[in-house]
Amino acid sequence: MSARIASFAITAAALIALPAAAPGQGRGGDKAPAQPVVHKPIPRAADGKPDLTGTWQGGGVSITGEAGAPPLHPLPPIDPHPIRREPLAYKPEFEAKRKSLTTLDDPTLQCLLPGVPRIQTMPMPLEIVQTPKEVVILHEAFRAWRRIPINDKLTHPDDLVPTWMGDSVGRWDGDTFVVDTIGFNDKSWIAGNGTIHSEKMHVVERYTLNNDGSLSWEATVEDPVVLTKPYVTGATLRAPIDVRIEEYECIENNPDPAHMKKAAELDKSNK
Amino acid sequence: MKQGFLAALTGLGLLLTAWPAMAHHSFAAEYDSNNLITLTGVITRVDWTNPHMYIHIDVKDAGGKVSSWSLEGYPPNTLKRTGFARASLKEGDTITITAYKSKDGSNTGAGREVTFSDGSKKFAGPEGR
C-alpha cells in the first residue's frame, strides 16, 4: 500500500513539477545556460477565441528525456504555472472498496479507455481540433477521442447512456475553454490505483493558453456518491516538437495481465 | 509534510521520470526494480507492437545452454520519438540488454538499456520504479 501511495505521490509531484522543467534538465546534470522564456500573444481563431488547435503533451520520456538521454527536441523554457490540487476524499464505505483493488484490476491494463480526467495524464500526445462550433480532442493513448460541442448553457443530450469517456459539452469563459462532462459509466478510474467513481461523476475542465506557448489544464471531479469533496488536478501541456499523434492499438499484444497475475500468485504463495 | 515529501522528490530529479512511463500498467506489479540483470544474446525476433515492443533474444550460458528471453520496451511511437531507430534491431544481431526481471519467474523482463554491436547504447524502456 505504501508503494502505491508513493507512486501516486510521485505522479503528483510530476504533475506539479513538470511545467518548471527546463530542457535538458535531469539527473545527467546539465549545465546548459538558462534560456529566457519567450512570451508572445496567444494564437486566436478567426472568431477571436483562443486557438487551442495543435498537438499537446503533458509528460512522457519523448518530451522530457531521462537520465543520460535528453529529449531529441528539447522544449523551450516556460513560466511556472502553479497547479491547484485537492486530494481524493472517499466516503468510508468506498475507501474500503478502493483499498481492496489492485493494479490487476486496472481497466487500462486490459487496454480499456482511461476515462476523464485520467486520459490527460497518459505519457503520449493528443491533438486538439477547434472549430467555432465544436472542439475535438484526439488522444494517441488508447485511440481515445472526445467531441466537445460548444453551447453556452452546457446542455447535454437527454438520451445519454453511460460510457467510459462520458459526454462532453463546452463553452468559452473569457479566454478559458470550459468542458463539462457527465454520462460516465462506473468502470474507469479517476487517477490511479482503485480510484473508483460512480455514474454520477461530473468533471469540469478548464483549458487556458499561456503566453509562453503552454496550455494549462485543470480538472475538478465531483461525485456525490463516492467522494466527500471535489478532487482537483491539473497539468501544464506543452507543444511537442516534430510530433503528430499516431496509432496506438493497445490490445495488439498484451501479455502483461498474465505476467502480473502469475507474479501476484507467486507473491501470495511466498507469504 | 506532504509538500516537503513532494519537494524532496522533485529535488531528487524524479520529476522527469515520474509522469507515468507506461500508459497501461504499473511497473512494480510486474517487474522487480531491484533486480536489474544484464543479458547478451542473439536477436531472434522483434515485435513492434502496442502497448509495448518486445525484443526476443537467445542467450547462451557458460555451458553452452541456450535460453530464450523476451524483453519489453516502450511503445513503438515513443521509441521513434526518442530516436530509437527501428533498423537498429535486426534478427541475428548480438546485443547486450539490461532488464528488470519479471516477478513471475519467467524469462521476461522490462528492457532498459540496449548496447548494440558497435558499442552504441540506447534506452529501450523506462528506469525501474
Interface residues (C-beta under 8 A of the other chain):
Chain A: A3 S7 A9 I10 T11 A12 A13 A14 L15 I16 A17 L18 A21 Q25 G26 R27 G58 G59 G60 V61 S62 I63 T64 G65 E66 A67 G68 A69 P71 L72 T102 T103 L104 D106 T108 L109 C111 P114 T121 M122 P123 M124 E140 A141 F142 N193 P240 V243 E246 E247 Y248 E249 C250 E252 N253 N254 P255 D256 P257 H259 M260 K262 A263 A264 L266 D267
Chain B: K2 F5 L6 L9 T10 G13 L14 L15 L16 T17 A18 W19 P20 A21 M22 A23 H24 H25 S26 A28 A29 E30 D47 T49 N50 P51 H52 Y54 E72 Y74 P75 N77 T78 R81 T82 G83 S102 K103 D104 G105 S106 T108 K122 F123 P126 E127 R129
